[in-house]
Amino acid sequence: MTKRVRSGRILCIAVIAVPLLAFPPVAPTLGQDEIPINSRRLSERALLTWACDHFQGTNMIVLTTSEGLVVIDTGLSPTTVRRQRAMIEQELGRNDFRYLINTHVHNDHAFANEVFPEATVVGHELSIAEMRREVDLIPELLERLRSSQASYLGWAEWAAGEGSAPEEEEQAREGIAAFAVGIGDLERGIEPRYPTLTFSGHESFQVGDLQFLLYPFMGFHSDSDILILVPEERMLFTGDVFASGQLPWIRLNSAGSFLTLMDTWKAILDACPDLEMIVTGHSDIPFTVGEFRASYGYLSQLWEAVCEAKEADTGLERFLIGSSFKEQYPEVAEYRYIYNDLNFHQHNVTMMWLLAGG
Ligand SMILES: [Zn+2]
């Protein structure tokens, strides 16, 4: 990612290096009803909606079935998601929301679940505890949102004062408004809707004439991630697990389930060999089927190489010196692999080394 840097999972907050100047906050901002909301048909049966044109929005998807609408993820702000709901109802001409599936329950994906009170919330069984933690952390989240909003205010002032490109000021104003509506909702208090239909292993979930395959996929992002495959639509919904052009890296606290995760990954590829589209959790994060396959190929080949090295009694340091992923894994050679001083490839090797015993 270039200009936008995701700061963990706070909303979607792309905190940009913003010059904080001591100007009084005078830039006019957008009202909460002026924040742009967008929609795009992914297919006859799938509609994608998100808020904002410049600021990163959460992808909320609706699929139509013969037994009602199925929503995938919501957002942080119930106020904004209510407007998206109205847009969906208008575009689809129906409002029979039946299920809401959370890819995971970070605040920016699940805090607006209350907008669909009639829908049964579906999620991994671990997502209930994770959502409780998210709710407990609202005071800290509010602090971060206020501080990021102040940075955006400074940016808007600076952009207006410098006479920089009008788009830059527009982007800053949109960000300020997005923070304001989120902060307002959290200050008033949200009504958390926890998953009530939960599962632990792989599930086939049939809703009328549409099948949803739910795969637990913890290991890269949160403690409750699932991937949702809709074979008939040849679509996979991945939440925040993947981002385009980035080497996948194994999280420390879920390294133990790496092999299960790889089995799941293969099962998804096998279940839908003609997969056409991957929809991530955010409006500005693309991810292609090619990248999904290449990332799997990289990790499975690396695992084999690590196991072989272990058998041959090669030491970790020697293996690392001899392991240049750019040469050995050309399919992912151009992916970003260093972030905040962490070398993803070396980290993966180290994690696998531990897993392979020793
Ligand atoms: Zn997330």
Boltz pocket constraint, residues with backbone or C-beta under 6 A from the ligand:
constraints:
  - pocket:
      binder: B
      contacts: [[A, 9], [A, 104], [A, 106], [A, 221], [A, 222], [A, 240]]
      max_distance: 6.0
